[in-house]
């Protein structure tokens, strides 16, 4: 049986919002885009939360195991933004990746996050079946890129 250890996977949120030609650095505490209220299942260890990155490790021991990260994306940038790009690996026969709003709706390009608002996100990784090939690797990183609405 192969064990899956996910070590130091980084969730990447591309964190600059362009405002009138000026770059607003979203890594400043509670300025720009940031996340809050990060929670996870028991099989996840969150190592660091810095800027718009979460560094974590997780263990998926047997088929049927999964882990979940839940968090809010907060827009404290002073401008409305919209989803420009969604970076999430495609599921295969062994691992399934789900990046959605916490109510189960899919995240879509063009979704708007108004200034002063936040939206809850859930990311789930599911180990679907025993891996029967050598050298199987997977990357569970993901990201959302936002742009200022014009």
N, C-alpha and C positions, 0 to 999 in steps of 0.2 A: 504494500500500500504506500502510495506516495503522499507525503505531507506537504502542505503548502504553507510556507512562512512568508509573510509579506513584511519586509523590513524597510523602514525609512522611505515609505512611499509618500510623495508630496502631492498634495492637492494644490493645484495652481490656479489662482484667480488673477487674471491679468488686470493689474490695478491702477491704471492711469486713466483719468478722464480728461479730455481736452476741453478747456473752457476758454473761449475767446483767445485762442492761441497760446494759452498758458497751461502747463501741465500741472494738475493737482495730484500730488502724491498721496495715494490712498493707503500708504503704510503708516501714516500718522495716526496716532490713537484717536479713534472715533471721528475721523475726518475723511471725506471721500467715500469710497465703497469699502466696507469691511463686513466681517461676519461676527455674529454674537451667538451666545447660548449653544455652544458646540456640545453635543452629546453623542455617545456611541454605545454599542452593545458591549457586553462583558469581555468578549474576545478581542477587543481593540485596546491598544495602549496608545494614548495620544502623548507624544514626546514633547512637541513644542507647537505653539500657535504663535506665529509671528507675522505681522503684516497681514497679507492675504494668503498665507500658506499654513497648512496644517501638516506636520510631520508625524506620522503614526506608523505603528506596526500592528499586524493582525494575524491570527492563526485560523486556518481552515483545515481541520484534521481529517474529515471524512466527507464523502459526498452527502449532500443535503445541508452541510454547514453553510452559514452565511454571516456577514457582518453588515452593520448599518452605521453610517454617520449622519447625524441630523444637525442642522445649523440654520441660522437666519442670515441672509445677505441684507445689509443695511445700507441705504443710500443717504449719506450725510454730506453729499458733495455740493449741494446748492443748485444742482441742475438735474433734470430728468434724464435718465439713461435707458438704453434698450440693449437687449442681447444681440451682439454682433456675431458671436461664434460659440458653439458648444463643442467642447473637446471631451469625448467619452469613447473609450474603446468599444469595438463591436463585440458582442457576445459570440462565443463559439460553442462547440458541443460540450466543453468542460466548465467554462466559467461564463456567468451571465452578469452583466453590468446594467444597473438601473439608476439613472440620474433624473429625478423628477421633483416637482413641487410636492410638498408634504401631503397635499390633498389627492395625490395620485396623477394629476394632470402632467402631460409632457411639457418640458421646457422647449420653447420655439424661438427661432431667430425673430427679432422684432418685438419680443415681449418687453413691456415697459416697466421700469422701476422708477417711480416718481420720487423726487427729492423729499426727504423726510420719511419715506416709507421703508418697510422691510418685507421680505418674503421668505417663508420657511422652505428649505430644500432638504431632500433625503437622497443619500447615495447608498445603494445596496450592492454588494458583491456576493454572488451565490456560487458555491462549488456544486455543480450539477451532477457530475459522474466521475468515477475513478479515472484518473489519468493513466492511460495504458501505453504511452509513448515516452521514450527517453528524451531528455533535453527540452521538455515543454516549459516555456516561460510565459509569464504574463505580467502586464503592467496595469495596475489599477488606479493610476493617476487620472485626474480629469480636471477640467477647467471651464470657466465661463468667462467670455470676454464681453465687456460692455462698452458702448460708445455713447457720447452725448447725443441726445435727440436734436435734430436740426429743425 
